[in-house]
């Protein structure tokens, strides 16, 4: 059992502590999230448990390679309330290519909150929308907090990272996708009056400013959620759930 917080085998967890993605590695915390990592096709690099977790979950660990740390060391590693005595390191796999995205796509334009992005991953997975395209200004979906909030559902989605979102959206148009922006504006169409096509690329803009103007300009249609007068916007993650539900119904994903 490791009782020294400076033990070299813990260095990888310390390095990733600041929500950085070094060498394609990411952190999964808590039993539910780690179980999803193990059930996915991502590589499990390291598994770390506290002594108290081991005593309560020996059956789960019986066929796995893991290291044990003292409870004191466990609590010092980001706080037990987050990882609940179990942490894992996974290795990212290559993202899917743009031309191999198939079916509805959730597009993230400038989302900076890990909590929002994580919640959107859970929303997308829950409604059967398996493809996520995120631009370079959006926080990475494999940040520790994103994975934690998404409850590990991130591991079952396809990702494409865009470094030129406008160009990629125009390419999606050539593949037959309809580019659907979201904005509560006077010229936007009510969601109530719209049916999503099978090949939909739904854009959710940043928490404060919405979609970039150039991204809005290349959208085929702008949608808004009908709501009570005086309430201008929903939280980005909440809005995504409403739109994704409608996509799942139109595309028979559920």
Residue pairs with C-beta under 8 A, 6 or more apart in sequence:
1 51
1 68
1 69
1 70
2 9
2 10
2 67
2 68
2 69
2 70
2 73
3 69
3 70
3 72
3 73
4 73
5 73
5 76
5 77
9 67
10 48
10 69
10 73
10 77
12 25
12 45
12 46
12 89
13 27
13 46
13 48
13 77
13 87
13 89
14 77
15 22
16 22
16 25
16 26
16 27
16 89
16 144
17 77
17 78
19 114
19 143
19 144
19 145
21 92
21 140
21 142
21 143
24 91
24 92
25 45
25 89
25 90
25 91
25 92
26 89
26 90
26 91
26 92
26 142
26 143
26 144
26 147
27 87
27 88
27 89
27 90
27 144
27 147
28 34
28 36
28 37
28 87
28 88
28 89
28 90
28 147
28 152
29 78
29 82
29 83
29 84
29 86
29 87
29 88
29 144
29 147
29 148
30 82
30 83
30 84
30 86
30 148
31 57
31 60
31 84
31 86
32 151
32 152
33 147
33 148
33 151
33 152
34 47
34 86
34 87
34 88
34 152
35 152
36 151
36 152
36 153
36 155
36 156
37 44
37 88
37 90
37 152
37 155
38 44
38 64
38 88
39 155
40 152
40 155
40 156
41 93
42 90
42 91
42 92
42 93
42 155
43 90
43 91
43 93
44 88
44 89
44 90
45 88
45 89
45 90
45 91
46 67
46 88
46 89
47 64
47 65
47 66
47 67
47 86
47 87
47 88
48 66
48 67
48 68
48 69
48 86
48 87
48 88
49 57
49 61
49 66
49 67
49 68
49 69
49 85
49 86
49 87
50 68
50 69
50 70
50 71
50 73
50 74
50 80
50 85
50 86
51 68
51 69
51 70
51 71
51 74
52 71
52 74
52 85
53 74
53 84
53 85
53 86
54 61
54 68
57 86
69 77
71 85
74 80
74 83
74 85
77 83
77 87
82 148
90 155
92 142
95 158
95 159
95 160
95 161
96 131
96 158
96 159
96 160
97 160
98 133
98 160
98 168
98 171
98 172
99 175
101 131
101 133
101 158
101 160
101 172
102 131
103 129
103 130
103 131
103 198
103 199
103 251
104 129
104 131
104 196
104 198
104 199
104 200
104 201
104 202
104 247
104 251
104 253
105 129
105 131
105 132
105 133
105 172
105 177
105 200
105 201
105 202
106 120
106 124
106 129
106 131
106 132
106 133
106 202
106 204
106 240
106 244
107 132
107 133
107 134
107 135
107 165
107 169
107 201
107 202
107 203
107 204
108 117
108 120
108 132
108 133
108 134
108 135
108 138
108 203
108 204
109 135
109 137
109 138
109 165
109 203
109 204
109 205
109 206
109 211
109 212
109 215
110 135
110 137
110 138
110 205
110 206
110 209
110 211
110 212
111 117
111 120
111 134
111 138
111 139
111 204
111 205
111 206
111 207
111 236
112 137
112 138
112 139
112 206
112 207
113 139
113 207
113 236
114 139
114 143
114 145
114 146
114 149
115 145
115 149
115 237
116 207
116 235
116 236
116 237
117 134
117 138
117 139
117 141
117 143
117 146
117 149
117 150
118 141
118 145
118 146
118 147
118 148
118 149
118 150
118 154
119 149
119 150
119 237
119 240
120 132
120 150
120 204
120 236
120 237
120 240
121 132
121 141
121 146
121 149
121 150
121 153
121 154
121 157
122 149
122 150
122 151
122 153
123 237
123 240
123 241
123 244
124 130
124 132
124 153
124 157
124 240
124 244
125 150
125 153
125 154
125 156
125 157
126 153
126 244
127 241
127 244
127 245
127 247
127 248
127 253
127 254
128 248
128 251
128 253
128 254
129 244
129 247
129 248
129 253
130 156
130 157
130 158
131 157
131 158
131 160
132 141
132 157
132 158
132 159
132 160
133 159
133 160
133 161
133 162
133 165
133 168
133 201
134 140
134 141
134 159
134 160
134 161
134 162
135 161
135 162
135 163
135 165
136 161
136 162
136 163
137 206
139 146
140 146
141 147
141 150
141 154
141 157
141 159
142 154
146 154
147 154
160 168
162 168
165 212
165 215
166 214
166 215
166 218
169 179
169 201
169 203
169 215
169 218
169 219
170 218
172 179
172 201
173 179
173 218
173 220
175 199
176 199
177 199
177 200
177 201
178 197
178 199
178 200
178 201
178 220
178 221
179 201
179 203
179 218
179 219
179 220
179 221
180 196
180 200
180 201
180 202
180 203
180 219
180 220
180 221
180 222
180 223
181 203
181 205
181 211
181 215
181 216
181 219
181 221
181 222
181 223
182 188
182 202
182 203
182 204
182 205
182 210
182 211
182 222
182 223
182 224
182 239
182 243
183 205
183 210
183 211
183 216
183 222
183 223
183 224
184 224
184 225
184 227
184 232
184 233
185 222
185 224
187 222
188 222
188 223
188 224
189 221
189 222
189 223
189 224
190 223
190 224
190 226
191 223
191 224
191 225
191 226
191 242
191 243
191 246
192 226
194 221
194 223
194 246
195 250
196 202
196 246
196 247
196 250
196 251
197 250
198 250
198 251
200 247
200 250
200 251
202 240
202 243
202 244
202 247
203 211
203 215
203 219
204 236
204 239
204 240
204 243
205 211
205 212
205 215
205 216
205 236
206 236
207 235
207 236
210 216
211 219
216 222
223 243
225 234
225 239
225 242
225 243
227 234
233 239
234 242
247 253
248 254
